[in-house]
């Protein structure tokens, strides 16, 4: 079978040095990933090899070009994610124009996978969205980005970040320190995501002003959330009664996002997340979005870990 030959022209608006990466690190990364001959001469990338391999490599370069055109500087982590998505047959990769907001460092936050884009679109269009999937799929991080973006656009007056406090053999009230110090270990992941977007100084100022509130789930009882963007994180650790209590806090001009990973439960008994899906799925203005290993945007090893555990549960051994 004759090899396929593709010539890809780099647009005038794209800096070839940014496209290839520092010391051509991105170019070398593509070469390592695909069994094709790749040469770069001026503004032309030539690819020669088996048709399917050349097509995949061309898709990767096209995606890198889109990122650079959008003013971003793709790095090796971005490249690894793109290669993984293309290798798993992602039908359509998110475009840089899908950016949700800019962080305080000027970095554009955007969905990086097909599943993440569906998640973002559901949050935009639904009053209540459930984001369900394994670790590393961006469930909480993207929900936080949407909340901060809504606050900046003045679509909501405040953000409320909620987590169930699951105690491991000790009563919270008997732990040393103030209430805030007792809660910090449970709430820390929400702080980390918030500060990544707003900066620590600005984030703390918003918390002190009451514009952003971080609270344990138990503190939601009896309240009504009007004009607020509310995120319930780690919802797999809620009971059905707690989930019902939380969802009925919904007020006017508000948006709720519920995130969880049903494979990482710390409570025994009925799962509030599962019961909510059984009872509410199909109801208007409520969306359930499932994310999977193809949506993992952390270190590539995280996806392999998830695969290994899923294979173990099925009684099969995963491929190395």
N, C-alpha and C positions, 0 to 999 in steps of 0.2 A: 504494500500500500504506500502510495506516494505521500511524503510529509506535507503538511499544510504550512503555508507561508503567509503571515499577516504583517502588514506594515501599519503601525499606529503613529499618527502625527501628533506631536505635543503642541497644544495651542500656544499662540503668541502670548496669551495672558498667564501662562504657567511658567514659573521659574524651574528649569530642568534640575537645578541643584536641590531645590526643595522637594521635587518629585522623587529624585533618586536617594535623598537622605544624606546625612553627614557621612563623608567618605564612602558614598554609594552604598550605605548599609541597607536601604530598602531594595535597591536593585539586587544586591547579593541575596537578600531574603527571598525574593521572588525566584531567583535562579535555584536556590536550594530547595524550594517547595515544588518546582515543576521540572519535569524531565524534558526540557525544550532548550534550544539554542537561542539565547537572547543577546542582541547587540544593540547598542545605542550610538547613533551617529548624528550629531547635531540635534535636530528636533524630531528625529525619526527613530522609533523603537521597532526593531525587526524581531519577529518570533517565528521559529521554525521547529516543527515537531509533529507528533500525533494530533489529529484534529481536536479531540476533546481536551487535551492538555493545553494546546495553544489557545483554545477558546476560553478556558478558565483563566489562564495567565493574562489574556487580553482584558477580561472582565476585571481582574485585580488592578491592572494598570489604569483602566478607565475610572475605577472607583478612586484611586489615588489622585488622578488628575482632577476629579470633581472636588475632592477635599482641598487641594491646593488652590483651585479656582475660587473656592469659598473663603479663602484667606486663612485656612488652617495649615498647620505644619504636622503632617502625619508622622508618627514615630513607629518603632518596631512593634509596639503593642497593638497599634491600630492595624498595622499590616497583618499581624498574626490573626487578629479577629476577622479581617476581611477574607484572608485565605481560608480560615475555618468555615466561614459562612458560604463561600463559593464552593468549597469541597463538599458541604452538606446540601448543596442544591438550593440555596436560598433563591426564591423566585424573583425577588426584587429587593435590592439593598436600599436602605433609607438614604435620602439625599441630604446634603449639608444644609439645604434650605429649611429642613425640618427642625432647626435649632429652637429650643424652648426658651433659653435665656443665656446671657453671658454671666459667668462667675465674676467675683470681685477681682480675679486675676486676668479677666478678659477671655477666658476659654469658653467656647460655645458648647453648651450642653444640649445633646440631641439623642434621639433613639438611634441605636447602632445596629438593630436587627429588625427583621420583619415583625416579630412578636412584640418587641418594644414599641414599634410604631403603632400597632393595633392597640396596645395598652394606652398610649398617649391619646390616640383618637377617641378611645372609649371614655377616658377621663374628661376630655373636652365636651363630648356629646351627652354624657350620662350624669345624672345627679349622684348616683352611688356606683362606684366601680370596685370590683374585687379583682385584685392582681394575685394570682396563685402560681407558685413555681419554686424551683430549687434555689439554693444560695447562689448569689452572683449574677442573677438575671436583672438586677436593677429595679426591683419592685419598689423598695422604699426610696431609693435615691431619685428615681424619675418622678415619683409622687411628690417628693420634697421640691424638686425643680419646678413642677407645675404649680405647687402651692406658692412658692416665692414669686414666680412669674405672675400669678393671679393677684398677689398682694401688690406688686409693682404697678400693675395696670389698674389697681384700685377696683378690681372686680369683687374683692372681699376686703373686710376691714381687719381681719385677724386670721392667724393660723393656729390651730390646736393640734398638737402632736400627742398621741395617746399610745400607751403600751400596757399590756397586762403585767402585773408584778407577780411573777411565779416564784414563790419562796422554796428554797431547797433545805427543808428541815429546820429552819429558824424562823421565828415570827419576826416580821419586819419591825414591829414596835419595840422589840427588845434589842435590836441591833444598835451599836453605838452611833452617836452623831445626831445632827439635825435631820429633819425630814428630807431636806434636799440632798444631804450627804448620803442618806439611806437609799434614795431613789437613783442617784447618779449612775451606779453600775448598770441598772436596768435601762436607763434613758440614754446612756452615752452614745450608742449608734446614731440616734436621732440628732444629738449635738454635732457629731462628726459630719453628717451629711449637711446640716444647716450651715456650719461654719465654712465648709468647703465652697458654698455658694455665696455667702454674704460676707465672709471674713469674721474672725472672732469678735473684734470690737463692735462691728455693726450688729452682729447676731446677738451679742449680750445686751446691747442697747435696746433692741427690739423686745427681748425677753423682759428686761427691767421695766419697759413701758407697758407691758401686758399685751403688745401686739402679737407676739408669739408666745404661746403657752405650751409647756410640756408637762403632761400630767399622767399619773397612773389611771388605768381604766376605772377603778373603783370610785375615783373622784368625779366621774361623769354622771353618776346617778342623780336624778332630779333636775338636771340642767337641760336647757334647750339651746342649740347652736344656731343662731341666726347670723347671716352675713359672714360666714366663716368657711375656711377650707380646713377640713378635719381629716387627719390620717390616723388610722388604727393600724399599728405595726404588730407583727408577730401574732396575728389573729388566730393561728392554730392553737394557741395557748388560752383560748377563751372557752368558757362553757356555753351551751346554748342559751341559758338565761342571760349571761353577760353580753352575748352578741345581740340578743333581742333588745336588751337595755340600751346598748350603744346605738343601734340603728334607729331606735325611736327617739333619740336626742335630736334628730334632723329638724332644722328650722328653715325659715324662709331665706332665699338667696344664698344657700349654702351648698357645699359639695363635699361628699364623703368618699374617701378612698380607703379600702381595707386590704391589707397585704398579709400574706402568710405562706408557709411551706408545710404542707400536711405531713411531710416525711420527717419533720423535726419537732415533735411534740414533747413537752415536758409535763403534761398533765395526763392522767388516766381518765377513762370514761368518755362520754359523748364529746364530740368536737364541735364547737360553735361554728366553725368555718364550714364543715361538711353539712351540718343541719341547715345553715343559711342557704347553701346552694340548693339543697333539696327543696326547701320551702319557697325560695325566691326566684330561682332561675326561670327565665321566660317572662318575668314581670317587666312591664314597661319602665324605662328610665333607670333600670338596674342592669349593669353589665358584668359578666364574668369573663375574665381574660386569663387563659392558661399560657404560661411561659414554660419553656423546656430547656434542655441542655444546649440547643442551638441559640438560645438567647443569653447564655452565660458570657459576660464581658469581663470577667476577672482573668487571672492567670489561666492559661490553657490547661494546666493541671487540674483546675477545679472541675472543668467539664469531664475530664477523664475519671476523677474521683466519683462524680455523680453517676457516670456510666457504670463504674465498677460496682457501686452499691445497688443500682437497679438490676444489674446482671446477677448479683448475688441473691437478690430477692426472687428472681426468676429461676434460680438454680443453674444459671449458666455462667461461664467464665467470659469476661470481656476480652476483646482484642487489645494487645499492648499498644 
